[in-house]
Structures are given as C-alpha cells and as structure tokens.
Amino acid sequence: MEIKQFEDKNLAHYSYAIVSNGEIALIDPSRNPQPYYDFAKEKNAKITAVIETHPHADFVSSHLEIHQSIGATIYVSKKLGAEYEHQTFDDGDAIVLGQVTLKSINTPGHSPDSISILAIDEIGKPYAVFTGDTLFVGDCGRPDLRENAGAITAARADLAKEMYYTLRNKLMTLPDDVLVYPAHGAGSLCGKGLSEKSSSTIGNEKQSNWSLQLSSEKHFIQELLHDQPFIPHYFTFNVAVNKKGAEPFASSIAKVEKRDPVTCQNCANSLNPDILLIDTRPQLQFKAGHLKNAINIMNDISFETWLGSIVKPNEPIYLIAENETALTQLIERTAKIGYETQIKLAFVSTFGNEKMDLFDSKLLKTNQDAYTILDIRNESEVKTKKIFSSSIAIPLYELRERMKEIPLQKPIVVHCAGGYRSAAGSSIIQAAFNGKVHVFDLSEAVKEFIA
C-alpha cells in the first residue's frame, strides 16, 4: 500500500490517494481533478473509488466529475443525502482495493454525516485512518457548521456531544501506531487549533491533542464550543454544492468571460456599477490608482477565504488582476470555493482614477483622538488584546453589513494585525462612503503599535 498526500496550501486542505495493486482510492479530492489523474498515470494505476468523508464546507470537491469522467464509484455515508449516483459507506461497510481493505467508521461530531476511513494493510493490520474533519493533528473539528446546512441539520451543542463520544468510542480505540491523516492543517477554519504537522498517530494524539485528553463530557463541550473561528459566507453554500456535485472544473472556468487588457477608461465605461468589483492587485498598486467602487482583496495565500467571507454566494462580481497569468490563477482559485459562476467579467487593469492616500503612522502616535480607529480583526483577536483603546471593532467578514455603525465625523484609520485585511477593509469603506469621509489604511505600520 502506498499513500500519497496532496496539499492545497491556500485552503490548508489535504486530500489522499491510496494505491494497491494498480488500483487507487481517492479521499476528499480538491476541485481540480488533474493532479489525481497525473498521479494515476505516473503509477500506471486506475482510480476506482472516490470517498467523501462529509459534504465539505470550505472547498468544492471533484468527486462527481471524477465519477463522470472515468467511472470511479463515489462512496459516502447514507446520512449525507447525496443527490448524485453513489454507494453508501457506513459502519460495517468495506471496500477491497487491491490487497488493502478500507473500512468505514461513522464519526459524527463535525457533521452528522461524517465518516472516517480505516485502511487495513496486506497482512490484515490497521495501518492508517483518514479522519476528514473529525480529528485533526492537535484539535478536532468544529461542531457549528451544520445548524443550517446539509440533509441533516444539528445544533452545535448536540454535535459537540457526539464528537465527545466519537473520539473516545471510535477513534481512541484504534491501536496507538495507526497513522492519522486529516483533511486539514493549520490555517483551516474547520477547527481552532490545528497543528502545522500534516499527519500523526493515534498514540501521539492521545498524548498531545486536547480533545483526546481525559475530561468530562460537560467540560469537553464547553471547550469545543468556545472561541471557534467565524463562519465565512461561502461555507453553507459549499455544503449544498458538494451534496449535489459540482460542474466539471475545466469547463466551468472556461465559461468565465475574459477581456483582453484594457485601459481604465474603456473598462470603466462598460461596467455595471451594481456589480461588485474585486481588484486583486498589491495594495500599493491599488492605492495608486483603481476603478471607482473597487475593493482590494489581494492575490495572497488567503485569497479564497477572504473572497468567500466578504462576497456572498450568488453575488455577481468583476475580477481584476495585474497580469494575464495572475488572472488565470485567480479564476481557478475562485472555482475552488464554487464562486467562478459569479464572475461576470475578468480582466487585467493597471490603472484607475480613484486613489487612496498612504498614511503616516506618526500622525496616529501624536494624536489618536483626531481619527476614528477601526479594528477589523476577528473577535477572538480583539478579545485577546486591543491595540488601540479607543478603537471600534467590526470584523472584516461583517464589515459590509455593518457600515452604518461607523462614525463619519473624523477621518477613519483601518487596521488589522498585519496589513492584508486592512487593505480590503479600508477599500470597502472608501467605496461605500464615496468621498464622504477620508479613509486611511494603517497597513503594516500597525506593528509599530503592538507591544
């Protein structure tokens, strides 16, 4: 048996290929199936099975496309309520893959329909468990994403209780040397304390993972529910997409209308002002000149997450990049969260008549009272430490909905923890108030104020 781990760093997502005797089973594949096809060709093997541990909230899977393209059978829990052709895969069910056996374990907690897959090797020994979003290295899955999504909905407290017993009665009973392969690592919003490590063992997790330590059910539930990350707009949408199955990746992104590089003036004359304009260029380029009403979600490692947190599902957008290569990559990255159909036009632009003045942080050091200081960090960050005592806190993911809470009597200085989010937040405010107030981005200078 060979196990190949694939990593999508942008979404902190791990997917897997298990190979035995010329057959491959995929677990939780990403939106673009090509890397798995390339791997199968390299191994001279056939993909015969695709297993979904649950309908994912944070990315769109290629399970249906792989089934339609090469005939691989999709295996999911019957509780998922899948709307595509599939084989149910629950407690007691097994798949024979070459000389390997893959057994399903129902592991509710992150979602009611979660399963883990136990790989039993050629000599009949439990070798590895693929835990999806149930057990991570250093953490377990959050239980608050399925209150309004999926075939089965469940209150977070009820799922937290199920997680307590899933971990103790299902996963902790496996031998200590069984390898643990989760669906996510550090940076994912599917948990709150995930490790940078990409794999572990049951024994190591028993010793170091807080969620596997001996504690009462009550204490476990309280800890699991406490300070979970925010839920991006796109999460519920992705559950529905994955339950139904997504359009093929290549053909879907091919439908996105792309325009050749144009001048700012030509572009501005043809755009619908009611459609949200996403400018992905570096913030200094954006501030030097951009199109009216554009917001700056930069082409960085967390682009998908913040796009899906600021933009709502089915909300039409224009997408701007600094060059053709970046534009192509960004369309593909947008498709990873199922938003490619929302792109009404994608184009390259390096000009614009709107500007944002750069801010001199010395002004804030000498007279903070002269400004309305807006902290757009996440609630947990603000709770841990306020940077400016007089600041107003509105997290970036809620900013568009809470604009009326921002006073306009003074110039506004927007800050986060490092500069990426404040670039987006300050541009959102500038576009919304359209010259009614002077808006500044504190950007990386915020680090000068962090003790």
Protein Blocks (a to p, Z undefined) as FASTA:
>chain_A
ZZdddddfklopacddddeehiacdehiafblmlmmmmmmmnopacfbdcdfbdcfkbcc
fklmmmmmnopacdddfklopabdcddddehiacdehjaccdddddehjbmkbccddddd
fkopafbdcekjmbcghiacdfklmmmgcjbdcdfklmmmmmmmmmmmmmmmpcfklccd
dfbdehiakbfbbcfbfbdcfklmmmmmmklpccdfklmmmmmmgopacddfklmmmmmm
mmnopadfklmmmmpccdddddfklmmmmpcfkbccddfbdfklmmnoccehiacddddf
klmmmmmmmpcghiacddddfbfklmmmmmmmmmmnopmmmpmbdcddfbdfbdcddddf
klmmmommlpccddfbdfklmmmocfblkbccddfklmmmmmmmpcckbccddddfkomm
mmmmmmmmmmmnnopaccddekjmlmmmmZZ
